[in-house]
């Protein structure tokens, strides 16, 4: 910690020595490379949200499916028969 503090102070007092990062030096340009870099950063920022959103939506879909299965369990008798079945009698 004692070695980091003087280096941090030096970097704050002499920004030319720090040379900033590559994004800070080239981020203000209007060339196609800068635009491509900015779009790639936006894509990388959006990817975790898309993954988490997909997982959450899948969990919600499964949860709703299980809830629908519980509601539509068949009863012991159907509400209305689809066909009438006449029993055959052994005696005529």
N, C-alpha and C positions, 0 to 999 in steps of 0.2 A: 504494500500500500504506500510505503514511503517513496518508492521509486516512481509510482504512477502519478502521484500528485504533482511533482515538478514537471513531468512531461505534459500533463494536462494543462498546467499553467502556461507552459511554453507554447503549446498549440493554440491556446486562446489569445495569447499576446502577439503571436506572430502567425497570422492565418496564411501568409504566403508559404511558410514552411510546411504547413499542414497540407496544402494543395487541394483541400476539400475532397470530395468524391467525384467520380467520373460523371455522375448524373448532374451534379451541381455545375460542372464546367461546361457540359454540352447540352443541358436541358433547355436552354433558352433559344436554341436554334430552330429554324423553320424548315430544315431539310427533311427528306423522307426517312432517313435513319432515325432521327429524333422522334418522328411520328410513330414509326414502327416500334421503337423502344417504349414509348408511352402506352401504345396499345397492348404490348406484351405485359406491361406492369398491370394494366387494368384487367387483363385476362387472368393473370396470376392472383390478383386480389379477389376476383369473382369466383374462382374455382372452389375454394372451401365452402362458400355460401351455397353454391349449387349442389355440392356433395351432401352437406348437412340437410339442405332442403329436400333432396331426394330421399334420404334416409327417413326423415320425419314424415314425409308424405307417404312413404311405403308403410311405416308403422301405423299411421292413421288409417290407411286403406285396409290393412290387416285387421285392425281393431274394429272398424265398422263392419267388415265382413263377418267377424265372429259374432258381433252383436246382432246382425241380420240373421245368422244361422240360429241363434237362440230364439229369436222371435218366430221363425218359421218352422219350428219343430213340428212334425206331424202329430196330430192328435190320435187317440185310439180309433176313432171312427171319422171317416171323411165327412165334411159338411154336406156334400151333395154327391150322390153316386154318379159316376160317369155313364154307367150302363146298368140296365136292370137285368138281373140274373134270376131266372125262374128256377126254382128247385124242382127237380124231377121227383115225382112221387113213385114209390114202388107199387102202389096199388092203383089200378085203373078202373 
